[in-house]
């Protein structure tokens, strides 16, 4: 098992990483942690990926499992691990910092894969993302210092009875031991001993408390130095901690070519902060606001085509276009996938006329980019915490920005739009 990862355990960024995420924004906001330090990083999805030799040092893949059941999520992860895992590569299982989707089943799939291929491993679970207000204390996930169960995102969508990490892990047959904050902050031999004890128990999960980026850095440093190889499960907070260990790369990735065409900004998330951000951007007058109803997308082909045509014309004229599906106060989540597919069809004529693309919500981003002939993103920078910036790979080469729906504030979309206008003019975001 030790042969799996030879050499210095603290090389961090010089090692190769495979990141598996359940949606596109999650894949991007983890891999961008490495890209912004000069390490080659890209995101893929949709059943295609480069050969191992052609992959950058950090390759993140969107498994697309957020909207399926737990058994299917686990199956997809197991299948992709067989295709993408390789010796000398560290594994990072990206999970949502608010436990959406099926993180327990997916972590169990990684653990099972390693038990079969490497004789076992230690799972280091640290979902905290302090920059986005998500922390963990006594094994429980908090948002803005309050239990996750009180947050909007949990009320709208949750898979578990509580946000207690050992209880969550137990739903997939995983035994998780809490590593309390006091031990994390003691660091050094105390933290190493705590992780070693979980590893000695065999195929266990160390659920680590963390309230700050420095807490996550201590966890990452201790886990990378263990004799027992560890795989990591967390959000972008843990990815940044891992990426911060070691020397930065030296890649000089070229930016986009200047263009006079507008940016297509699509709000696909139902999160309150994304909807508030859309209202603020629309009110600024800096974009063409293009709201569209589910009825028009799903049951009115003529209206759908006209909507797409108007968006394409505005983009070609150099105007930024803000697209928003009008869902009302009681949205029907069951039609979400159908809506995204219909929106992708409607906006297909816009693909060749846009100068940049922005999406909130991973399912929205992946569906539209796939419809546009894009099969990956070469990551370049992080505009704000959890907001990844890169260049599309495939039929189009345009700047792409992805953002998880609940990240940022009501001014995030306005700031993104302004920075992309600079990128289209000067080749780099201001």
N, C-alpha and C positions, 0 to 999 in steps of 0.2 A: 504493500500500500504506500510505503514511503517513496517508492520509485516513481509514483504518479507525479510528484512535484519535487524534483531535485533542485539543489542550489539554495541560495539564500532565501529564507522564508520571508524576509522583509523587503524583497525587491519590489513588491507591490505592483507598480505601474509597468515594470519591464516584463512581467509575466503576461501570458495570454489569458483573456477572460471570456467566458461565455455567460451572457446574461439572458435569462428567460423571463419574460414578463407576460401578463395576461392581457395587456393592451398596448397600443403603440406609444401613447404618451409616457407610460411607465418605462417602456424599453428605452425611450429617448432620454428621459430625465435622469436615468442611471448612467447610461453610456456617456452622456455629455460631461459627467464629472471627470472622466479621463480625457476627453477631447479638449476640454478647456485648458488642460495642462500639457497640450502638445502631443498626446498619444493618439495614434490613428484609431478612429472609432466610427462604426456605422451601425445602422438599424435595418433589419430586414423583416419581411412578413409575407404572407400569402402563398406559402409552399415553395418558395424559391430562395436559394442562398448560394453564395460563392463557394467554390471548393475550399477546403481547409487552407491550402497554400495561398489562396488569393484573399483570404479574409484579413482584415486589419487586426492588430493586437487585441482590440476590444470589439466583440461582435455581440450585439443585442438583438434578440429575436422576439417578435410579437406573436405569441402562441394563439392569440385570439380566443382565449378561454373565459373571459369575464362573463359572458352571457350564457354559457352552457351549464349543465349540472356538474356536480362534484366528480362523479365517475368519469365523465367525458373529459373534464379538465385534467384529471390525473392521467388518463389514457394519452391525451395529446402530449403532455409533458414527457411521459415515458417514451413515446415514439420519437419525439424530437431529440431527446437525449441520446438515443441510440444512433441518430443520424449526425448529430453535431458535437457530441462530447468526444474528447481526444486526450491522450496522455499529455502531461505538461500543461494542462489548462485548468484554471480555477473556475469554479461554478458559483454564480450569483443568481439566486432565485428572487427576482424582484416581486414584492408583494405590495398591495395597496396599504398606505399608512393608516387608513381607516378600516382595513380588513374587508373591503368589498371583494366580491368574487368568492373564490374557494382556496384561500392560501394554505389551509391545513392539508387538503388533499394534494395540492401541488408540491408542497414541501415533502410530503410523504412519498410522492413519486420520485423526487430527487434522491431522498434517502434510500429508497428501495433500489434505485438504479446503481447507486454507489455501493450498496451492500452486495449487489450481484457482480459488479465489475471491478471494484477496488477493495473488497473485503470489509467495507464499512467506513464510516466517517462520523465526524461530529457536526451537527447542524448548529450554527450560531445565528440566532434569531434576534434581530434588533430593528423593529419597524419604525422607530422614532425618526422624525424629520423636523428638528427644532426650528429650522428656517420657515417652515409652514405651520408652526404652532402645534405639531404633533409630538407628544412625548410618551414615555412609558415609566410607570412607577408601581412598585410592588407587583409587577407582572401584568399591569392593567394599562390599556391604551387611553390616553387623555387627548383632548383637543382644546387648546387655549386654557389648559389647566383644569378642565372639567371632564368627567367621564365621557368617553366616546358615545355611550348610549344616549346622552343628552343632545348630541350634535344633529344638525339638519341632515347630514349625509346618512347617519344611522337610521333616522326616522324614515327616510325615503327608501333606503335600501340596506339590508343587512342579511347575512347568511347564518349567523350564530346567535345563541341565546344571550351571550354577554361578550364583552371585549377583554376578558381575562385570557391571557395567552396560553397558560397550561390547559384551560378548559377548551379553548379553540383547537389546540393541537390534539387533544384527546378525541375529538370528533373523527379524526383520521387514524386513530390508533397510535399516535405518537406520544411518548413520555417526555414532557418538558419540565425542566428544573429552572426556577427563577434565580437569576444572578442579581442580587439586590444592588441598589445604587451605591450603598456604602462600599461594597466589594469592588464595583466598577471604579469608583473614585480612588480607592486604595491603590488600584493598578498593580503593576509589578508582580511580585511572587504571589500575592493574595489573589489577584484576578486569574493569573495563570493556574494556580492550584484549583480554583473553582471550576474553570473550564476543563482542566485535566480530570477532575472528579466526574464530571458529566460524560466525558469521553470514555473513561474507564468503565462506565456502566454499560457501554455498548449501544451504538446507534441512537444516542439520545439527542435532545434538543436543549441547548442552553438559551433560555429566554432572558435577554439582558435588558435591565432598566437603563434608561438614558434620558437626560433632560437637556443636554447641551451637545454641541458639535465636539467638544473636547471629550465628553463621555464616549461618544461613538468612536473617536480616534483611539482612545484607550482600548476599547473592545477590539477594534480592528487590529491594532498592533499586537495585542496579546494572542489573538486567534491565529494570525499569520505566523507567529513564532512557535506554535504548538508542534510537538512531534507527530501527533495524529492530524492528518490533513483535515481541514475544515471546509465545509461549504457554507455560504452565507445566504441568509434570507433577510431582506429588509427593503427599505425604500431608498429614495435618492440620498437621504441623510447618511446612511451607511456606505453607499457607493462613493460619496465624496470623501468620507473618512478613509476608505481603502485607497482611493486614488491619490490622496495626499501623501501617502507613504512611498518614498523613493524619489528618484530624480525625474524631472519633467522631460518630456520628449522634445524633439527639435523639428517636427514637421512644420512646413510652411504651406498650409493648404490655401490654394487660391480662392478668392471670393467670387461672387457672381458678377456677370457682365452688366454694366449699367443698361437700363431700359426705361422707356417712357410709359410702359403699360402699368396698370394699377394692380393692387394686391387684392386677392380674393380672401376675405375673412369670414369664416364659417363658425358660428356658435352652435355646437351640437350638444353641449352639456346642459343638464337641467339645474345644475348647481346655482344657488342664489347669487353668488359672487360673479359668475359668468353672465347671468342675465342682467345684473346691475351694470356690469361692465359694458354690455352691448347697448343698454339704454344711454349710458354716458357717452359712448363713442358716437352713437347715432345723433344725439343732441348736439354734439360738437360741430356738426355741419361739415366735417372733414371727409366724410364717406357718403356714398349712395347707400341708403338703408333699404334692404330688399327683404322684408318679411314675407313668409310664405306659410300657408296653412297646410295641415295634414291632408285635408280634403283635396286641395289643389294638386298636391304631390301624388296622392294615391288614386284619386278617382276622376281627375280632369286632365286628360292628356294634352288638350289644347292649352290650358292654363299653365301646365307644367312646362311645355315647350316655350311659351311666350316668356315665362319667368326666366328660363335659362338664356333665352336670346337677349333679353334686356341686360342681364348681368354681363354677358359676353361683350355686348356693345359698349357698356360703360367701362369695362376693363381696357378694351382696346383704345378707348379715348383717353386713357390715363387716369381714370377715377378709381379710387379704392371702393370696393363693394363689400358691405357687411350683410351677410346672409344669416337669417335667423328663422328657425321653424317656430311658429306661434303655437304653443302648446296649451295655454290657459293654466288655470290654478290646479286642475286635477288631471294631469296628463295620463294617457293610457300607455304605460311602459311596455305593454305587450306588443305594440306596433312599432317599437323603436327601430328594430332591424329593417323592417320594410320601409320605414320612413327614410332611413339613411340610404338605402339602395335607390329609392326613388329620387332622392336629392342628388345622388351621384349621377344618375342618368340625366337629370335636368341640367346639371352644371357641366356635363361633358363638353358642350361647345365652348365653354369658357377656358378650357385647359390650355389651348394654344394662344389665348389672348391675355393671360394673366402674367404679371411680372413677378409675383410672389404669392405664396399660399400660407394661410394661418388657419389652424383649427383648434378648437377647444373640445376635448373628449376624444379618447383613443379610437373608439369604434368609428366615429365620424371621419377622423383623419385617415385611417387605414382604408375605409371604403372609398372615399373620394380619390385618394392618391392612386389606389389600384385602378379605378375606372379611368384615371388620367394617363395610365401607362407607366406609373412610377412604382418601382419595386424595392426601393430602399432610400435611405437618407445618409449622406456623409456628414457627420456632425462636426460643427465648427466651434460653437461657443454657447454660453448660457446667458441669455439676456437678463433674466431675473431668476430667483430660486424656482426650479421646476419648469422653466420655460426654455426649451431647447431650440437652437438655431442651426440650420445646416443647409446643404444643397441636395435637391432631389437626384436620385439615380434612376436611369431608365430612359424613357422616351423624352422626358422633359428635364432640363437643368435650370431650375429656378430656386430661389431661396424658400425654405420651408421653416415654419415655426409651429411647434406643437406645445400645448399646455393642457395639463389635467384641469378639469372643469372647476374644481374647488380651490385651486391654487391662485395666489395673487389677491388683488383687491379690485375695487370697481374702476380703478384707473389703469389696470394692467393692459387691457386691450388698446386703450388710447396710446399708451407709451409704445406698445409693440408696433402699432400702425405708423407712428412717427419715426421710429427707428428703421422700419422697412422702407419708408420713403427715402431716407438717407442712403440706405443700402442700394436702392435702385438707381440713385443718382451718382453715388460715389463708389459703389462696390463693396462697402462695409457699413454695418449699422453704426450710427453715431452713438 
